[in-house]
Amino acid sequence: MNDSVGAKRQSAWKGAFVLVVAGIVTKILSAVYRVPFQNIVGDVGFYIYQQVYPFLGIAVMLSTSGFPVIISKLMNDYSDHKQKIMKISALYVTAAGLVLFALMYAGAAPLAGFMGDDRLVMLIRVAAFAFILFPFTAVFRGYFQGVHDMMPSALSQITEQLLRVAVLLGLSFWLLKSGRSLYAAGAGAASGSIAGSLAALCVLAVFWYKREETKKDGGHIETAVIIKKLLLYSVTICISSVLMLLIQLVDALNLYSLLSDGTESHAAKQLKGIYDRGQPLLQLGTVFAVSIAASLVPSISKAVHENKPFIIKEKATSAVKLCLAVGIGASAGLFCILEPVNIMLFQNSEGTQTLQIFSLSIFFASIALTAAAILQGAGHTVFPAVSVLAGGALKWVLNVWLVPGWGITGAALATVLAFAAVACLNLRRIWSKGWLTNIGGVIARLCWCSLLMVFFLLVYMKLWQLFVPVSRAGAVCESLSASVIGGLLFIYCMIRMKIFTDEELSGLPFGSALSKLKKRREKHGR
């Protein structure tokens, strides 16, 4: 009996790991493709696509980390009623998808007008079709995750993202080469999400056809109970998962119109496109935090279920320390090297100062995401959703206040402050639960590490620029060499200052090597 339980638990952990890896891969792809896309369409074309990207991203979120999590949670909470939960969930999610599609498609013209760009109507209507498809992929994924078979969800996510990126880049390139407008290229790029969803649906359908039949339900459960849970989790879990997309949505809704009030239309679009260069940098910078967050939920949920508060404290403190380290290191390092990174990725250095401010949001977003995952894992799903909405509201107000005077630099500052507010709210909640210990000293030592890294990087880059002429090839070499050297220096300083235990080091990339280096230093007393 114990062997059977242990085998099931091990299988569940393997499945969760597979899903986490798939999530990381898709998020990296989602960040990386926007660099060649910007190179193809330019800053104005990038602005056009980024105006509808938040809607496409929300549809993807609902079909991957939103409703599948909700459905699988219900199937595990009411394991004797899986068939009924599947039927009601399918109807509920389909209805939600149809309502969202109808609102977006019918409201495309007013929405484009509100954004300040009537030519976006076609793109918004193309994006609306993503909401017709997401219910099917969401329900399938929810079912497979509910029976602890993570492979279909993982493979479908990777397939979806690969085809989406291929269609997006290929179609936008072909449309521009054929003499079509940037808006047509943007619509072609948006259709990549539709192609990706169809591919994911095909993968899931194959697994569905081969699945084992679910046993018949036992007992009885009221339909109203399931619907009530669906409504509650739709608000809490889905909103908690949409933090980064919500901040982008606010920018899509009001940033261009605020910029165009005192700027010529084409110039305002170009400025918004330059500002949007920060989005893939933010997404890449928070991949580590997202991976920690995804792995935290099941382990903390298990500790809560087994009534082991010391495990919750241990997991929460370690996770926050890791995210503080990666967030501070990534933000400070990127701030220093952003000019060559800007040239390397986006062909010129326009908007570097704005993007330097924007890069600070990596730190706060990492903490916000990790802290939200800790709260969700412990069963506190409402508070993270409230903090996300508060952050979105603050971002809107700050945009209105800062953009007229400071332009896209004001928008970048508004983004940093919005993420900081969410991070502080979530951390304050965790602290009040007694789940964090000795964080103040860690922050102080990490700040010293980052200051040393910043000083070295500034000297290194100054010397580089004295001897190497400015070019894109030179920017590639400068960015990559500075990243490696700065990262190694930061890690060395953390080991010197004994910020992490051996167990915590194991959670970092190349953790075993770092742990051995730490032990060697301690052995030789250096």
DACORWO-V172656 format. One record per pair of residues at least 4 apart in sequence whose ideal C-beta (glycine too) atoms are under 8 Angstrom apart, sorted by the first residue. I is the first residue (numbers start at 1). J is the second residue. Records with the same first field share a line. If there is no record, write none. Layout:
I = J  J
This chain:
1 = 5
2 = 6
3 = 7
4 = 8
5 = 9
6 = 10
7 = 11
8 = 12  148
9 = 13
10 = 14
11 = 15  148
12 = 16  148  298
13 = 17  298
14 = 18
15 = 19  148  149  150  151
16 = 20  150  295  298
17 = 21  295
18 = 22  150  151  154
19 = 23  145  150  153  154  294
20 = 24  291  294  295
21 = 25  154
22 = 26  153  154  155  157  158
23 = 27  64  65  157  290  291  294
24 = 28  287  290  291
25 = 29  157  158  161
26 = 30  64  157  158  160  161
27 = 31  283  287  290
28 = 32  284  287
29 = 33  161  162  165
30 = 34  161  283
31 = 280  281  283  284  287
32 = 280  284
33 = 37  165  168  169
34 = 38  46  279  280
35 = 39  280  345  346
36 = 40  169
37 = 41  46  49  168  169  172  189
38 = 42  43  45  46  273  277  345  346
39 = 346  347
40 = 45  169  172  173  176  185
41 = 45  46  48  49  172  176  182  185  186  189
42 = 46  182  273
43 = 47  269  270  273  274  277  350
44 = 48  182  266  269  270  273
45 = 49  172  176  182  185  186  273
46 = 50  273  276  277
47 = 51  256  269  270  272  273  276
48 = 120  123  182  183  185  186  269
49 = 53  123  186  189  190
50 = 248  251  252  272  273  276  279
51 = 115  117  120  123  252  256
52 = 56  120  123  124  126  127  186  190  252
53 = 57  248  252  279
54 = 58  245  246  248  249  252
55 = 59  104  124  127  128  130  249
56 = 60  127  130  190  193
57 = 61  245  248
58 = 62  242  245  249
59 = 63  127  130  131  133  134  193  197
60 = 64  130  134  160  193
61 = 65  66  238  241  242  245
62 = 66  67  134  138  238
63 = 67  68  133  134  135  137  138  141  197  200
64 = 68  138  141  153  157
65 = 69  241
66 = 70  138  234  237  238  241
67 = 71  89  93  134  135  138  139  141  142  234  238
68 = 72  138  141  142  145  153
69 = 73  142  145  237
70 = 74  89  142  230  233  234  237  238
71 = 75  85  86  89  93  138  139  141  142  143  145  146
72 = 76  142  143  145  146
73 = 77  233
74 = 78  85  89  146  226  229  230  233
75 = 79  82  85  86  142  143  146  147
76 = 146
77 = 229
78 = 82  85  221  226
80 = 217  218  219  221
81 = 85  217  218  219  221  226
82 = 86  146  147  214  217
83 = 87  214  216  217
84 = 88  217  221  223  226
85 = 89  146  226
86 = 90  139  142  143  214
87 = 91
88 = 92  223  226  227  230
89 = 93  139  142  226  230
90 = 94  135  139
91 = 95
92 = 96  227  230
93 = 97  134  135  138  139
94 = 98  135  139
95 = 99
96 = 100  135  234
97 = 101  131  132  133  134  135
98 = 102  131  132
99 = 103
100 = 104  128  131
101 = 105  128  129  131  132
102 = 106
103 = 107
104 = 108  111  124  125  127  128  131
105 = 124  125  128
107 = 111
108 = 112  120  121  124  125  128
109 = 113  118  121
110 = 114
111 = 115  120  124
112 = 117  118  119  120  121  124
113 = 118
114 = 253  257
115 = 120  252  253  254  256  257
116 = 256  257  260
117 = 256  269
119 = 183
120 = 124  183
121 = 125
122 = 126  183  184  187
123 = 127  183  186  187  190
124 = 128
125 = 129
126 = 187  190  191  194
127 = 190  193
128 = 132
129 = 133  194
130 = 134  193  194  197
133 = 137  194  197  198  201
134 = 138  197
135 = 139
136 = 140  201  204
137 = 141  156  160  197  200  201  204
138 = 142
139 = 143
140 = 144  152  156  201  204  205  207  208
141 = 145  152  153  156  204
142 = 146
143 = 147  208
144 = 149  150  151  152  153  204  207  211
145 = 149  150  153
147 = 214
149 = 207  211
150 = 154
151 = 155  207
152 = 156  203  204  207  208
153 = 157
154 = 158
155 = 159  203
156 = 160  200  201  203  204
157 = 161  200
158 = 162
159 = 163  196  199  200  203
160 = 164  196  197  199  200
161 = 165  196
162 = 166  196
163 = 167  192  195  196  199
164 = 168  192  193  195  196
165 = 169  192
166 = 170  192
167 = 171  191  192  195  196
168 = 172  188  189  192  193
169 = 173  192
170 = 174
171 = 175  185  188  189  191  192
172 = 176  185  186  188  189
173 = 177
174 = 178  188
175 = 180  184  185  188
176 = 180  182  185
180 = 184  185
181 = 185
182 = 186
183 = 187
184 = 188
185 = 189
186 = 190
187 = 191
188 = 192
190 = 194
191 = 195
192 = 196
193 = 197
194 = 198
195 = 199
196 = 200
197 = 201
198 = 202
199 = 203
200 = 204
201 = 205
202 = 206
203 = 207
204 = 208
205 = 209
206 = 210
207 = 211
221 = 225  226
222 = 226
223 = 227
224 = 228
225 = 229
226 = 230
227 = 231
228 = 232
229 = 233
230 = 234
231 = 235
232 = 236
233 = 237  238  381
234 = 238
235 = 239  385
236 = 240  381  382  384  385
237 = 241  376  381  385
238 = 242
239 = 385  388  389
240 = 372  376  381  384  385  388
242 = 246  388
243 = 247  365  368  369  372  388  391  419  422
244 = 248  282  283  286  365  369
245 = 249
246 = 250  388  389  391  392  395
247 = 251  391  392  395  415  418  419
248 = 252  279
249 = 253  392
250 = 254  255  392  395  396  399
251 = 255  272  275  276  395  399  411  415
252 = 256
254 = 258  396  399  400
255 = 259  272  275  399  403  408  411
256 = 260  268  269  272
257 = 261
258 = 399  400  403  404
259 = 263  268  271  272  403  407  408
260 = 265  268
261 = 404
262 = 404
263 = 267  268  271
264 = 268
265 = 269
266 = 270
267 = 271
268 = 272
269 = 273
270 = 274
271 = 275  351  407  408
272 = 276  408
273 = 277
274 = 350  351  354  408
275 = 351  354  358  408  411  412
277 = 281  342  345  346  351  355
278 = 282  354  355  358  359  361  412  415
279 = 283
280 = 284  345
281 = 285  334  341  355  358  359  362
282 = 286  358  359  361  362  365
283 = 287
285 = 327  330  331  334  359  362  365  366
286 = 290  362  365  366  369
287 = 291
288 = 292  322  323  326  330  366
289 = 293  323  326  327  365  366  367  369  370
290 = 294  369
291 = 295
292 = 296  319  322  323  370  373  507
293 = 297  369  370  372  373
294 = 373
295 = 299
296 = 300  315  319  370  373  374  377
297 = 301  373  376  377
298 = 302  377
299 = 303  311  315  377
300 = 304  311  312  315  316  373  374  377  378
301 = 305  377  378  379
302 = 306
303 = 308  309  311  312  315
304 = 312  377  378  379
306 = 311
308 = 312
309 = 313  434
310 = 314
311 = 315
312 = 316  378  435
313 = 317  434  435  436  437
314 = 318
315 = 319  374
316 = 320  374  430  435  436
317 = 321  435  436  437  438  439
318 = 322  503  504  507
319 = 323  370  373  374
320 = 324  367  370  371  374  427  430  436  439
321 = 325  439  442  499  500  504
322 = 326  500  504  507  508
323 = 327  366  367  369  370
324 = 328  367  439  442  443  446
325 = 329  446  494  499  500  508
326 = 330  366
327 = 331  362  363  364  365  366  367
328 = 332  363  446  447  449  450
329 = 333  446  449  450  453  487  490
330 = 334  362  363  366
331 = 335  359  360  361  362  363
332 = 336  450  453  454
333 = 337  453  454  457  482  483  486  487  490
334 = 338  341  359  362
335 = 356  359  360  454
336 = 453  454  457  458  461  482  486
337 = 341  457  461  478  479  482  483  486
338 = 342  352  355  356  359
339 = 343  349  352
340 = 344  461  474  475  476  478  479  482
341 = 345  475  479
342 = 346  348  349  350  351  352  355
343 = 347  348  349  470  472  475
344 = 472  475  476  479
346 = 350
347 = 472
351 = 355  408
352 = 356
353 = 357  409
354 = 358  408  409  411  412
355 = 359  412
356 = 360
357 = 409  412  413  416
358 = 412  415  416
360 = 364  416
361 = 365  412  415  416  419
362 = 366
363 = 367
364 = 368  416  419  420  422  423
365 = 369  419  423
366 = 370
367 = 371  423  426  427
368 = 372  387  391  419  422  423  426
369 = 373
370 = 374
371 = 375  384  423  426  427  429  430
372 = 376  384  387  388  422  426
373 = 377
374 = 378  426  430  435
375 = 380  381  383  384  426  429  430
376 = 380  381  384
378 = 433  435
380 = 384  429
381 = 385
382 = 386
383 = 387  425  426  429
384 = 388  426
385 = 389
386 = 390
387 = 391  421  422  425  426  429
388 = 392  422
389 = 393
390 = 394  421  422  425
391 = 395  418  419  421  422  425
392 = 396  418
393 = 397
394 = 398  414  417  418  421
395 = 399  414  415  417  418
396 = 400
397 = 401
398 = 402  410  413  414  417  418
399 = 403  410  411  414
400 = 404
401 = 410  414
402 = 406  410  411  413  414
403 = 407  408  410  411  414
404 = 410
405 = 410
406 = 410  413
407 = 411
408 = 412
409 = 413
410 = 414
411 = 415
412 = 416
413 = 417
414 = 418
415 = 419
416 = 420
417 = 421
418 = 422
419 = 423
420 = 424
421 = 425
422 = 426
423 = 427
424 = 428
425 = 429
426 = 430
427 = 431  436
428 = 432
429 = 433
430 = 435  436
431 = 435  436
438 = 442
439 = 443
440 = 444
441 = 445
442 = 446  499
443 = 447
444 = 448
445 = 449  494  497  499
446 = 450  494  499
447 = 451
448 = 452  493  497
449 = 453  490  493  494  497  499
450 = 454  490
451 = 455
452 = 456  489  490  493
453 = 457  486  489  490  493
454 = 458
455 = 459
456 = 460  485  486  489
457 = 461  482  485  486
458 = 462
459 = 463
460 = 464  482  485
461 = 465  478  482
462 = 466
463 = 467
464 = 468  478  482
465 = 470
468 = 474  477  478
469 = 474
470 = 474  475
471 = 475
472 = 476
473 = 477
474 = 478
475 = 479
476 = 480
477 = 481
478 = 482
479 = 483
480 = 484
481 = 485
482 = 486
483 = 487
484 = 488
485 = 489
486 = 490
487 = 491
488 = 492
489 = 493
490 = 494
491 = 495  514
492 = 496
493 = 497
494 = 499  500
495 = 499  514  517  518  521
496 = 521
498 = 518
500 = 504  505  508
501 = 505
502 = 506  515  518  519
503 = 507
504 = 508
505 = 511  514  515  518
506 = 511  512  515
507 = 511
508 = 514
510 = 514
511 = 515
512 = 516
513 = 517
514 = 518
515 = 519
516 = 520
517 = 521
518 = 522
519 = 523
520 = 524
521 = 526
